[in-house]
Amino acid sequence: MPILRPWRPADASVLLAASADPELARQLGGRTFDDESAAAAFIATTYRFDGHARNWAIVDDGDGDGDGVVVGNVGVTAIEHTHGTAWTSYWLTPETRGRGLATRALVTAADDAFALGLHRLELGHRTNNPASCAVATRAGFRAEGVERDKLRYGDDRFDVETHARLATDPAPNVTGLRSVVSDA
Ligand SMILES: CC(C)(COP(=O)(O)OP(=O)(O)OC[C@H]1O[C@@H](n2cnc3c(N)ncnc32)[C@H](O)[C@@H]1OP(=O)(O)O)[C@@H](O)C(=O)NCCC(=O)NCCS
C-alpha cells in the first residue's frame, strides 16, 4: 500500500535518479543534482517538514512499514498562518504515473493541512500540463483563472492556471493515502 511520510536523508539516491526526468527537473526549479550529497542537501533545505512546509515523500510500500521506495513528492509549502494559506505541488516518477497516486497523495496532504488550521491551499500548473490539471481537479482544487506568461523555462514562457481548495469546499470522493509522521 502506498503511504506518505516525511523525506529522509537516505532518500537522496532516489531523488538523484528521479531528477533525470526532464519533467521532474523542471518541477525542481530546473535543477539537476551533481551527486547524492547535492540531493541530500536539497532534501534537508527544501523538502522540509516543519511549521513552514510539509513535504511528503510518496512511498510505494508493499507491507506498510514505511520502508518502501520513494516514488514522488506532494508538498504543502509557503505555509502562511496570518491568512491560513499555503502552496501545494506534486510529482511522481514516470513509471508510477497513471495510477491515481498523485490525486490520492494530494487529498491526504490537503486534509492534513486543513487539520492544522489552514483555510486556502493553492496550486498552479502550466496550461499545457493536462495531467496536473486532472489531478488538481479530482482532488477538489477548483480552477480560478489563468496567469499569462507566469513561468519561464529556457526561452519559453508558459501560462499557468491557478487552482485552490478551501477548507469549506466539499471533500472530493477520493480515498487518500495513509500518512505516517512518526519520524518527522
Ligand atoms: C502531474 C503528475 C503528478 C500526474 O501523475 P498521475 O497521477 O499519474 O496522473 P495520470 O497519469 O493518472 O493522469 C491524470 C489524468 O490526466 C490525463 N492525462 C495524462 N496525460 C495527458 C495528456 N497528455 N493529455 C490529456 N490528458 C492527459 C490522464 O488520462 C488522467 O485522466 P484520467 O484518469 O481521467 O484518464 C505526473 O504527470 C508528473 O509527475 N508530472 C511531472 C511533474 C509535474 O508536472 N507536476 C505537476 C506540476 S504542476
The ligand as an SDF file (V2000), in Angstrom:
LIG
                    3D

 48 50  0  0  0  0  0  0  0  0999 V2000
    1.2900   15.5400  -12.8410 C   0  0  0  0  0  0  0  0  0  0  0  0
    1.5220   14.1020  -12.4350 C   0  0  0  0  0  0  0  0  0  0  0  0
    1.8860   14.0470  -10.9500 C   0  0  0  0  0  0  0  0  0  0  0  0
    0.2260   13.3170  -12.6820 C   0  0  0  0  0  0  0  0  0  0  0  0
    0.5050   11.9640  -12.4860 O   0  0  0  0  0  0  0  0  0  0  0  0
   -0.6360   10.8580  -12.3560 P   0  0  0  0  0  0  0  0  0  0  0  0
   -1.3240   10.9210  -11.0450 O   0  0  0  0  0  0  0  0  0  0  0  0
   -0.0400    9.5870  -12.6960 O   0  0  0  0  0  0  0  0  0  0  0  0
   -1.6620   11.3350  -13.3920 O   0  0  0  0  0  0  0  0  0  0  0  0
   -2.3080   10.4300  -14.5530 P   0  0  0  0  0  0  0  0  0  0  0  0
   -1.2510    9.8880  -15.4480 O   0  0  0  0  0  0  0  0  0  0  0  0
   -3.2180    9.4720  -13.9060 O   0  0  0  0  0  0  0  0  0  0  0  0
   -3.0910   11.4780  -15.3560 O   0  0  0  0  0  0  0  0  0  0  0  0
   -4.0940   12.1760  -14.7100 C   0  0  0  0  0  0  0  0  0  0  0  0
   -5.1700   12.4030  -15.7680 C   0  0  0  0  0  0  0  0  0  0  0  0
   -4.6340   13.2480  -16.7980 O   0  0  0  0  0  0  0  0  0  0  0  0
   -4.8320   12.5920  -18.0420 C   0  0  0  0  0  0  0  0  0  0  0  0
   -3.6790   12.8860  -18.8770 N   0  0  0  0  0  0  0  0  0  0  0  0
   -2.4210   12.4830  -18.6700 C   0  0  0  0  0  0  0  0  0  0  0  0
   -1.6490   12.9430  -19.6670 N   0  0  0  0  0  0  0  0  0  0  0  0
   -2.4650   13.6160  -20.5170 C   0  0  0  0  0  0  0  0  0  0  0  0
   -2.2690   14.3070  -21.7220 C   0  0  0  0  0  0  0  0  0  0  0  0
   -1.0480   14.4180  -22.2660 N   0  0  0  0  0  0  0  0  0  0  0  0
   -3.3380   14.8910  -22.3140 N   0  0  0  0  0  0  0  0  0  0  0  0
   -4.5660   14.8010  -21.7660 C   0  0  0  0  0  0  0  0  0  0  0  0
   -4.8090   14.1640  -20.6120 N   0  0  0  0  0  0  0  0  0  0  0  0
   -3.7740   13.5790  -20.0040 C   0  0  0  0  0  0  0  0  0  0  0  0
   -4.9060   11.1180  -17.7290 C   0  0  0  0  0  0  0  0  0  0  0  0
   -5.6430   10.4480  -18.7330 O   0  0  0  0  0  0  0  0  0  0  0  0
   -5.6360   11.1180  -16.4120 C   0  0  0  0  0  0  0  0  0  0  0  0
   -7.0100   11.2820  -16.5560 O   0  0  0  0  0  0  0  0  0  0  0  0
   -7.9980   10.0280  -16.4330 P   0  0  0  0  0  0  0  0  0  0  0  0
   -7.6620    9.3150  -15.1590 O   0  0  0  0  0  0  0  0  0  0  0  0
   -9.3340   10.6740  -16.3840 O   0  0  0  0  0  0  0  0  0  0  0  0
   -7.7380    9.1890  -17.6190 O   0  0  0  0  0  0  0  0  0  0  0  0
    2.6740   13.4540  -13.2640 C   0  0  0  0  0  0  0  0  0  0  0  0
    2.3360   13.5410  -14.6040 O   0  0  0  0  0  0  0  0  0  0  0  0
    4.0210   14.1120  -13.0280 C   0  0  0  0  0  0  0  0  0  0  0  0
    4.7090   13.8180  -12.0570 O   0  0  0  0  0  0  0  0  0  0  0  0
    4.4260   15.0260  -13.9230 N   0  0  0  0  0  0  0  0  0  0  0  0
    5.7070   15.7100  -13.7980 C   0  0  0  0  0  0  0  0  0  0  0  0
    5.6890   16.7420  -12.6600 C   0  0  0  0  0  0  0  0  0  0  0  0
    4.5230   17.6750  -12.7930 C   0  0  0  0  0  0  0  0  0  0  0  0
    4.1430   18.0970  -13.8670 O   0  0  0  0  0  0  0  0  0  0  0  0
    3.9500   18.0180  -11.6150 N   0  0  0  0  0  0  0  0  0  0  0  0
    2.8510   18.9350  -11.5440 C   0  0  0  0  0  0  0  0  0  0  0  0
    3.3750   20.3150  -11.6750 C   0  0  0  0  0  0  0  0  0  0  0  0
    2.0540   21.4960  -11.5170 S   0  0  0  0  0  0  0  0  0  0  0  0
  1  2  1  0
  2  3  1  0
  2  4  1  0
  2 36  1  0
  4  5  1  0
  5  6  1  0
  6  7  2  0
  6  8  1  0
  6  9  1  0
  9 10  1  0
 10 11  2  0
 10 12  1  0
 10 13  1  0
 13 14  1  0
 14 15  1  0
 15 16  1  0
 15 30  1  0
 16 17  1  0
 17 18  1  0
 17 28  1  0
 18 19  1  0
 18 27  1  0
 19 20  2  0
 20 21  1  0
 21 22  1  0
 21 27  2  0
 22 23  1  0
 22 24  2  0
 24 25  1  0
 25 26  2  0
 26 27  1  0
 28 29  1  0
 28 30  1  0
 30 31  1  0
 31 32  1  0
 32 33  2  0
 32 34  1  0
 32 35  1  0
 36 37  1  0
 36 38  1  0
 38 39  2  0
 38 40  1  0
 40 41  1  0
 41 42  1  0
 42 43  1  0
 43 44  2  0
 43 45  1  0
 45 46  1  0
 46 47  1  0
 47 48  1  0
M  END
$$$$
